[in-house]
Amino acid sequence: MTEQTNTEKPKKTASKPRPRRRSRGGRGRQAPGQGWTLDQFQVPEVEGKVRFHDLDLSLDTLHAIADLGFEYCSPIQARSLPFTLRGHDVVGKAQTGTGKTAAFLITIVEDLLKHPVEDERYAGEARALVIAPTRELVMQIAEDAKALCKYHDLKVHTLVGGMDYDKQKRHLMDSFCDILVATPGRLLDFTGSRDVYLDQVEVLVLDEADRMLDMGFIPQVRRIVRQTPFKDHRQTLLFSATFTPEVLQLAEQWTIKPVLVEIEPESVATDSVNQKVYLTTQDEKFSLLYNIVSSEEVESVIVFANRRDQCRKLEEKLRRKGFSVGLLSGEVAQNKRVKTLNDFKSGQIKVLVATDVAGRGIHIDGISHVVNYTLPEEPEDYVHRIGRTGRAGKTGTSISFACEDDGFLLEPIEALIGRKLPCEQPSEALLQGD
Ligand code: AMP
């Protein structure tokens, strides 16, 4: 099947509303430049590594990158940016933890800067659109986008379900919409009510395409893509942790002569994560968790379990034991999830209990430990989970519990990461009553 031509374009731009207030920089934006020069961002040339300096980026983007503490491009950035910055489409096989978000955001920011809009602009008219499967991921991407736009006058908007529709609409009316980050369902609500227009989209990013397929979002994504300009009039970047035939088929439909970039899972997280497995029993698991979480070396920890009810019970039990703990799962209201994430980031919460969907894509640096209270059924989720630690050049520890019910899931995980995981029995001290 090929992509259909755009039949749903808003009829007349004149029917689009004007933003209530002209964008004039906005809160939080720093004055561009401020005397900052590349002398303040000295990164030595190293063979085999690409510096951001080598990519002909604008000074304000480099300034924001320097503030983020990045020095060299990650492999996906080094391999995709030289193409995407010249307008090529890219299909990237990369998981979270590889730096793919910055790869597509830098592309967007530079594109929007290099092609200023001369025509009249309207409220809700997105110039770049990023679609991601979960609310957490959308919020995270938007936060990264804001950090990269710190010295630019570019406006980032988010549309996610479970949050106040009218508030999101008011934000859209208040300024231009340069970068729109959204989950598919809520975005369709907004385009359906003509509060958002996609006919001016210059860059389209589809993040975690495999996850969107798994979650049944593709019909919605298809409807969204059809509202954007045809693929020869937009740049399309598609990322997926796996290249299944379905993902590749979508990539073929939605991109033109894409550059394929594959980053293997082993290079994602496993090298910077000290991984161990405790062979345990279902009955011992909570004591083991309690003792691990209590130990001094655990500064902050995400505990993953497969199901929402398991997460809820774990959170309750840990709370009763006096830990500062938060819950991140689909059954928690969105505003509560955002607050929990912020509290975890600021250190007010030490233990975060999460399901895979909710925990996916969160980037928080400095998480010392990840615990797999239950082993994931999908081996890829193991890589995602442990990738929450050991980020941005730091090392982390992942501890997985394997019991009589889920021990058989270890083998496919080992096959995926290409190595045996060291298994040990927990010491008596670690099993003592909680
Ligand atoms: P992502 O794969 O987009 O989830 O990003 C993983 C993490 O790596 C995030 O915390 C980023 O801030 C960080 N990151 C992205 N690019 C770089 C880079 N070039 N150098 C160091 N850290 C990076």
Boltz pocket constraint, residues with backbone or C-beta under 6 A from the ligand:
constraints:
  - pocket:
      binder: B
      contacts: [[A, 69], [A, 70], [A, 71], [A, 72], [A, 73], [A, 74], [A, 77], [A, 95], [A, 96], [A, 97], [A, 98], [A, 99], [A, 100], [A, 101], [A, 102], [A, 361], [A, 363], [A, 364], [A, 365], [A, 391], [A, 392]]
      max_distance: 6.0
